[in-house]
Amino acid sequence: MAIEEKIQVKLSEIITSMGVKISPEEIILEHPKHEGQGDLSSSVAMKLASKLHKAPAVIAQDIISAFQLPEVEKVEKAGPGFINFFLSSASVESVIPQIIELKDKYGNSDKGQGEKTLLEYVSANPTGALHLGHARGAALGDSLARIMKKCGFDVTREYYVNDAGNQVNNLAKSLKARYLEKLGDKDAKVPDDGYHGPDIIEFAEELYQEGGESFKKKPLAFFRERGVKMALENIKKDLAEFRVSFDVFTSEKAIREEGKVEETIALLKPYCYEKDGALFLNTTKDGDDKDRVIIKSNGAYTYLLPDIAYHKNKFDRGFQYLIDLFGADHHGYISRIKSSVKSLGYNPDKLDVELVQMVRLFKEGKEYKMSKRTGNAISLKELCEEVGVDAVRFFFVSRAASQHLDFNLDLAKTMGTVNPVYYCQYAHARLCTILQMANGKYEIDSSGEGLSDSAETGLMKKLEEFPKTVLDSGLTLSPYKITIYVRDLASCINDFYTKCRVLDPADQKKTSARLGLCLAAEIVLKEGLALIGVSAPEHM
């Protein structure tokens, strides 16, 4: 049991004995921001004031008087009723052998209890290259999948292929026109609302190389199927280079063909009504600003209806927890899809929708929008070619999904400590260099004993925070908290490196102990970077 859990359990026992039943999980412990305020702090006494009818400071003192744990050296009251805990040296040092034994499994937990979780992200229309909004969703979704797996969730990563509807019909028309152009048909024309990018020209060339003129009389359905397939292959390739992969690709077309939409309509009927020839779903009963049309007056489905059927399909496949990462333009979508799954008999609280805000690129202080290749918006592939996958992944996850992101291209390419990616990777390479230089010359002491310098204890305390940070990041669906942690950890590592001489032939014992700390820090920093899909180079 981690020291934080031990403190929470002890506090729960003491408070329960005072007449207020409280579980350990309800007691929040935080890491104070300032030295002298202890290693952990709790404001639980202030929350008990109304129940115990006492001043928070009095309650805090009562708790302190009853509190005893061998891992806690001292407990103090501060301010209006904060309780500060100072850990013993042995407790702080114990993190090193724990990390070295567990290696990359340090920070793993079973909090997710194996809950079958479906995480849907990207799901871009298979009609062209991924833009930066999709790319940020890819980085966030993939990072979240890695983090949640570490927290004990059974995560499946899914891409929903929108291969039905007007978008792919326009793709088919565009591809057929480009193919006929290739054959010399001067009357062939890409529709105004079609796709005019170079991807479609390349797809047409591929068809021509494959079959010459043999596809000339093929129906539009042929070009739709081949266009979707080629576009999706390109998307998969770009995502693979971005270190993003999926377990499942689910087709909207297949859901429609299997009659899932009609099944869904039948189940929704009690919550629907007709008006002006259209079928409306009552979603205002669950907080939506208006009821939603699911079947138009001409009998066509709105985009919402197949999406409802898709979410039903997710639950029907046995998933207990659904997470959708959507673009910011889906803001009004959340209340209607939650209402829809509720009407189908599912728990809307088991569906979380995270909105991913857009990315703006800046170069030389000015917003940078245009692609050198197409004259249109820059694609994921082009951005990665410009600054590298590591920088793109780190920057895209560095802020909450709900916040806009301004991406500084010049900063991302800077080979210096002002670049947070470089700063973290350099800290890792520095540790690896030390360990390589010590190999065969010094023993590594994994006990953690004898490390008392403030830079050493500061680093050990930061390492001890890793499991809690991972869990907090996973449970709150906030990968950005990992980027904050690895930057803070890199800062502690550099502080330790600056203040403490690691390889000292005159003091073999201290050298061995500090090498143990280096190894533990290297393991955690590498794992932290891996959780956000960033590499940890051994040399730079």
Secondary structure, 3 states (H helix, E strand, C coil): CCHHHHHHHHHHHHHHHCCCCCCHHHCCCECCCCCCCCCEEECHHHHHHHHHCCCHHHHHHHHHHHCCCCCEEEEEEECCCEEEEEECHHHHHCHHHHHHHHHHHCCCCCCCCCCEEEEECCCCCCCCCCEHHHHHHHHHHHHHHHHHHHCCCEEEEEEEECCCCHHHHHHHHHHHHHHHHHCCCCCCCCCCCCCCCHHHHHHHHHHHHHHCCCCCCCCHHHHHHHHHHHHHHHHHHHHHHCCCCCCEEEEHHHHHHCCHHHHHHHHHHHHEEEECCEEEECCHHHCCCCCEEEECCCCCECCHHHHHHHHHHHHHCCCCEEEEEEEHHHCCHHHHHHHHHHHCCCCHHHEEEEEECCEEEEECCEECCECCCCCCECEHHHHHHHHCHHHHHHHHHCCCCCCCEEEEHHHHHCCCCCCHHHHHHHHHHHHHHHHHHHCCCCCCCCCCCCCCCHHHHHHHHHHHCHHHHHHHHHHCCCCHHHHHHHHHHHHHHHHHHHHCCCCCCCCHHHHHHHHHHHHHHHHHHHHHHHHCCCCCCCCC
